[in-house]
Amino acid sequence: MSKLSIKNLDLYYGDFKALKNVNLEIEANKITAFIGPSGCGKSTLLKSINRMNDLVEGCRINGEILLDGQNIFKGMDVNLLRKRVGMVFQKPNPFPMSIYDNIAYGPRTHGIRSKAKLDDIVEKSLRNAAIWEECKDRLKKSALGMSGGQQQRLCIARALAVQPEVLLMDEPSRGIDIGAKTEVFDIINQYADRGLSIICVSSELKEMLAIANRVVVLSNGIKTAEFTDDEITEDNLVLASYKGHH
C-alpha cells in the first residue's frame, strides 16, 4: 500500500516550471531515492512532500500529494504534517541552542512538558542516531560546537524525536567525512527496518545502490525512469540519468 501518492504535480517558481506532471507512488516502510543531475528537481520534489516550498516566495503548486489518502494541501494542518513527515537538510542546521534543547524542541512544540519524558526522548533519539555516547556529558552545551558529522546526526535525532511516519533526507551525507557518512547510512537502514518510510535525495549512485528499495530518476523537472529492487543496478541508473539529461 502506498504511504504517499503524488498525482499530476506541477510546481512553479514564478514563471519557471520546476516540476512537470510528476506521478509517483511511495511505498510504506521502504527507502526511496531521488537521483538525477544538479537542478533537475530532486530537492524541490522532496520539499513539496512536507510543504517546505510554501516558504518560498512565488511558489505555486498544481496537482495532489496524498498522505495515507489525505491531500496535504487541503485541510491538513501544516504543523501536524511536518510532525508526520520529518526533514533532514543537505547542510547540518542545528538550532543555536543546547544539544538537549535541539532534540526537545519538536516534542515541546507538540505539547510534551514533562522533564522526565523529555529526558527519555532526548536520550533515545540521540542513541538512535548513534551519537549519545559522544554528547551525553555535554547536553547543555551549544550544538554549534559539534563537528559537521555530529551536527548531521544531531539533526537526524531531532527529526526522529517527534516520531515521524516519513523521513525526508536531502543529500544527508554531503560534506561529512567517510566515517560519519557510513554512520548516517547505517541509521537510514535501521529505521527503514523499523517501519519508517524514508525518501532520500542523493547524487551518489553507489550509496543508493547499497540502500534503496526504489530509485526515481528526475531530469528537468520530469520523472524519466523508476527502478525497484533487482532493477537497481549502476548501469541502469547511469543510463537513465544520461538519457533523461539529454
C-alpha positions in Angstrom: 0.0 0.0 0.0 1.3 3.5 -0.8 2.2 5.8 2.0 2.3 8.8 -0.3 0.7 9.3 -3.7 1.9 12.2 -5.9 -0.6 12.9 -8.7 -0.1 15.3 -11.7 2.2 17.5 -9.7 3.4 20.8 -11.3 5.4 23.3 -9.3 6.2 26.8 -10.4 8.7 29.4 -9.0 7.2 32.5 -10.6 7.1 31.7 -14.3 9.6 28.9 -14.1 8.1 25.4 -14.1 10.4 23.4 -11.8 8.3 20.1 -11.7 6.2 18.9 -14.6 3.4 16.4 -14.2 5.1 14.2 -11.7 3.2 11.0 -10.8 4.6 8.7 -8.2 3.7 6.1 -5.5 5.8 5.9 -2.4 5.5 2.6 -0.6 5.4 2.4 3.2 8.4 1.1 5.2 10.8 1.4 2.2 13.7 3.5 1.2 13.0 5.5 -1.9 15.8 7.5 -3.6 15.5 10.5 -5.9 18.5 10.9 -8.2 19.4 13.0 -11.2 21.7 15.8 -12.3 22.0 19.1 -10.3 19.0 21.3 -10.8 16.7 18.5 -12.0 14.1 19.0 -9.3 15.1 16.3 -6.7 15.2 18.6 -3.7 12.1 20.6 -5.0 10.1 17.4 -5.1 11.4 16.3 -1.7 10.4 19.6 -0.1 7.0 19.6 -1.6 6.1 16.5 0.4 6.0 18.4 3.7 5.2 21.7 2.1 8.6 23.3 2.8 8.2 25.0 -0.6 5.3 27.0 0.9 8.1 29.1 2.4 9.5 30.1 -1.0 8.0 33.4 -2.3 6.3 33.0 -5.7 5.9 29.2 -5.4 2.6 27.7 -6.5 1.6 24.1 -7.0 -1.0 22.2 -9.1 -1.9 18.6 -8.5 -2.1 16.5 -5.4 0.1 14.9 -2.8 -1.8 12.3 -0.7 -0.5 11.1 2.7 -2.5 8.0 3.7 -5.1 9.1 1.2 -5.4 12.7 2.5 -4.5 15.7 0.4 -1.8 17.6 2.2 -2.8 20.8 0.5 -6.4 20.7 1.6 -7.5 20.7 5.3 -4.2 19.3 6.7 -2.5 21.4 9.4 1.0 22.2 8.3 2.5 21.7 11.8 0.9 18.3 12.0 2.1 17.4 8.5 5.7 18.3 9.5 5.4 16.2 12.6 4.3 13.2 10.5 6.8 14.0 7.7 10.2 15.0 9.1 13.0 16.6 7.2 16.8 16.4 7.4 18.5 19.0 5.2 21.6 18.8 3.0 23.6 21.1 5.3 23.5 20.4 9.0 21.4 23.1 10.6 21.3 22.7 14.4 19.4 25.4 16.2 21.6 27.9 18.1 20.8 26.3 21.4 21.9 23.4 23.6 22.2 19.9 22.3 19.3 18.9 24.7 17.1 21.8 23.6 17.6 20.9 19.9 16.2 17.4 20.5 13.5 18.6 22.9 12.3 21.4 20.6 9.9 19.3 18.5 8.3 17.4 21.4 7.8 20.6 23.3 6.2 22.2 20.3 3.7 19.3 20.2 2.8 19.6 23.8 5.2 17.5 25.8 6.3 19.3 29.0 7.3 16.6 31.5 11.1 16.8 32.1 11.2 13.0 32.7 9.5 12.4 29.4 11.7 14.9 27.5 14.8 13.4 29.1 13.8 10.0 27.8 13.1 11.3 24.3 16.4 13.1 24.1 18.4 10.0 25.2 16.5 7.6 22.9 16.7 10.0 19.9 20.5 10.5 20.4 21.0 6.8 20.8 19.1 6.0 17.7 21.2 8.5 15.8 24.4 6.9 17.1 25.6 10.0 18.9 24.6 9.5 22.6 28.0 8.4 23.8 29.6 11.4 22.1 27.4 14.0 23.7 25.8 12.6 26.8 28.2 14.6 29.1 27.6 17.9 27.3 23.9 18.1 26.6 23.8 21.7 28.0 26.4 22.9 25.6 25.7 24.6 22.3 25.1 22.3 19.3 27.1 24.7 17.2 30.3 23.5 18.8 29.9 20.0 17.3 31.7 18.7 14.3 29.9 18.6 10.9 29.3 14.8 11.1 28.0 15.2 14.7 25.7 18.0 13.7 24.2 16.0 10.9 23.5 13.0 13.2 22.1 15.5 15.8 19.7 16.8 13.0 18.6 13.2 12.3 18.0 12.7 16.1 16.0 16.0 16.2 13.8 14.8 13.3 13.3 11.4 14.9 12.4 12.9 18.2 8.8 13.6 17.1 8.4 10.0 15.8 7.6 10.8 12.1 6.0 8.3 9.8 8.0 9.6 6.8 11.6 11.0 6.9 12.8 13.2 4.1 16.6 13.4 3.7 18.2 15.9 1.3 21.8 14.7 0.5 22.3 13.7 4.1 25.9 12.6 3.6 27.2 15.6 1.7 30.2 17.4 3.2 30.8 15.0 6.1 33.8 12.6 6.5 33.6 8.9 5.4 33.2 7.6 8.9 30.2 9.9 9.6 28.8 9.1 6.2 28.8 5.4 7.0 27.0 6.0 10.3 24.3 8.1 8.6 23.5 5.4 6.1 23.5 2.7 8.8 20.9 4.8 10.6 18.8 5.1 7.4 18.9 1.3 7.0 18.0 0.7 10.7 15.0 3.0 10.6 13.6 1.5 7.4 13.8 -1.9 9.1 11.8 -0.5 12.0 9.0 0.6 9.7 9.8 4.2 8.8 9.3 5.3 5.2 12.4 7.2 4.1 12.9 9.3 1.0 16.4 10.3 0.2 17.9 12.7 -2.4 21.4 11.8 -3.5 23.7 12.5 -6.3 25.9 9.4 -5.3 24.8 6.3 -7.2 26.8 3.8 -5.2 25.1 4.9 -2.0 21.7 4.4 -3.5 22.7 1.0 -4.9 23.5 0.0 -1.3 20.4 1.1 0.5 17.4 1.9 -1.8 14.4 -0.3 -2.4 13.2 2.1 -5.2 15.1 4.7 -7.3 13.3 7.5 -9.1 15.3 9.3 -11.8 14.5 13.0 -12.5 15.6 15.4 -15.2 14.5 18.9 -16.0 11.6 18.6 -13.5 10.3 15.4 -15.1 10.3 11.8 -13.8 12.2 10.0 -16.5 12.6 6.5 -15.0 11.9 4.3 -12.0 13.5 1.2 -10.7 12.7 -1.2 -7.9 14.9 -3.7 -6.0 16.6 -6.1 -8.5 16.3 -3.5 -11.3 18.5 -1.1 -9.3 21.9 -1.5 -11.0 24.6 1.0 -11.6 24.3 0.5 -15.4 20.5 1.2 -15.3 20.9 4.3 -13.1 23.7 5.8 -15.2 21.9 5.1 -18.5 18.6 6.5 -17.2 20.3 9.6 -15.8 22.2 10.2 -19.1 19.1 9.7 -21.3 17.0 12.0 -19.1 19.6 14.8 -19.0 20.0 14.7 -22.8 
